[in-house]
C-alpha cells in the first residue's frame, strides 16, 4: 500500500513520495498501557512498542503544547485525540521507522493551512448542509484521480447525511495531459443538462482509451444528451471561463497537483483507499458534533 503523495502534476512526473527508512526513535522507551478507544490486540510486540513511543513523541492533534498521550489522558476537549491514536496504531502496522511515521502523522495533524474555496456552481454529491465538506480538485487525464473516484462515491454512499463532495476542475494541460481542458469542458456541458455524474464517470472510465473530441461526442450521445445543446455549451466561452475560475480557486488554495482533496478544509494526506479516507470522515463527524 502506498501512502499518499501520489498525484498528477503538470510540472513533474507522476508519482508518489515514499519515506526513506532511516531508523530514528522519537524518544526513550515509552510506557505501555491500555488506551481507551484503541484496541491493540492485533499489534505485534515491536509494533506495540512503536505505538507507545509515538504516543509520547507525537504532538497533540489539537494544536496544544503537549503530547498525544497527554491529549488522550487529560484533554477532554480534544476530540481528535482518540482518532489520532488509532491513526498511529494503523501506521505502526505498516513497518515504517519512527521518523517516517512521525512525518506522516504531522502531515495529517500539523497542517499550516486551511482553504477557503468559493464553491458557487460546482457540481456535488451528497447534501449541501452536511457537516463534512469534501472538495476535490481533479483532472480527467490523471490516473490518480481515477483511483479516487470510487473512494469518493463510497464516502457519499456510506455517510449520506454527513458528507457532501464538491468537484472542482483543475485541468493540468501540457504535454502530459493534452486533453485536460476539452474533457473538463465536456463535463461542464453535461452538467448544464443535469448529467454531470454520468459524464464524470464515463470520462474516467475512458481514460485509457481515445480522449479526442469525436470520442467525447460519442460519450455525450451514449448518455442521452441533447447534442445540439451539448456542442453549443462545450464550445461556449463561458464554459472555459467557469473552468478557469475553478482553476484560480485551486491556485488560491496552493494546489499544485491532482487529486488534491480537502476534508473540512484539511488536505487529505493518506492512501486513495476508502478504509483510510473513512477515518478522516468519522473524525470530522465526531469533531463537528
Steps between C-alpha positions, in 0.01 A plus 500: 500500500640838403446789732373820345738713303396345169356768276500643150689823448554708192856585604638160592455130436212321662593307807496474872742606762587205720683518830866399523559254783728694735446344844484771760298455817309806613573458869583261782315174555138593555256376761277218374140519625147452375368800305126559514344477155800332336526121475862383480442124509590454133837677524819301524739573786729730300200680348352553845830641625512740207140603564582610855820674395302704252222561749757689707692648206207623289358846572139567595266480198319802643795737477577509870853488651474142618545145375233284345501286813432808716217602266338160543541483875434858615341705220131421478448783248735344245256279310762419238729328751350151490485512118864609491594208726314258273686653208837443668396140567408453134831648390693281743386193308656627174864445591604865485788618718419749778619805312295422189192413704524828689526691173185334366322580827601866481390520135151425626489678833739793469385664178574870483211588271128463455339600176218740426345407167212658309286202402244698300369287214721201580334160449466291813384169643332477839312760705623861484457562874697191602746540790785350296583701187736328260652694209686326222716682245539253214602440141333242276837398352653426840509127591520582871171692471346191341613298803321743733169486313362186675636621835301823477190316379527258793530796740168644384334157501612410853440844653199633306397752767848606608704548183491726197765477227563800273686444173731779385676497165876541494606405145876461500554515126845489351663212318402249770131593504415646156128416524439648846314812390265344237410223744417758767293692244305183425424451870378858537284469188346179635445667837286761327266218400498349848729210408833587659514172690451289188761693301741507796498122526519440127798733452696322770396158369633597157825642637719236336311518171455770238454844660458688173207729430314235290532260795360765733205554265430126499486494879259795494271311263529181704375670816206650316592867483335751268792517258425844356495650847802294609715619209392860557583482872823309433622780274352786703773740625312515830576130549873571485452800729324278756788250492761774524318646802529161671867481402552835674334359809753215489788743466365705789501179707862438386403182320773376267386149409201272473318359675516755780225419746401710799290366787347792690785711373779256589707348219448125484841337533439125500456217253230503228312225681166524673618348828745788547263766370220377725705573811523867402123521452422329830738735679339810348151375588609456864674838512208693351239354735 
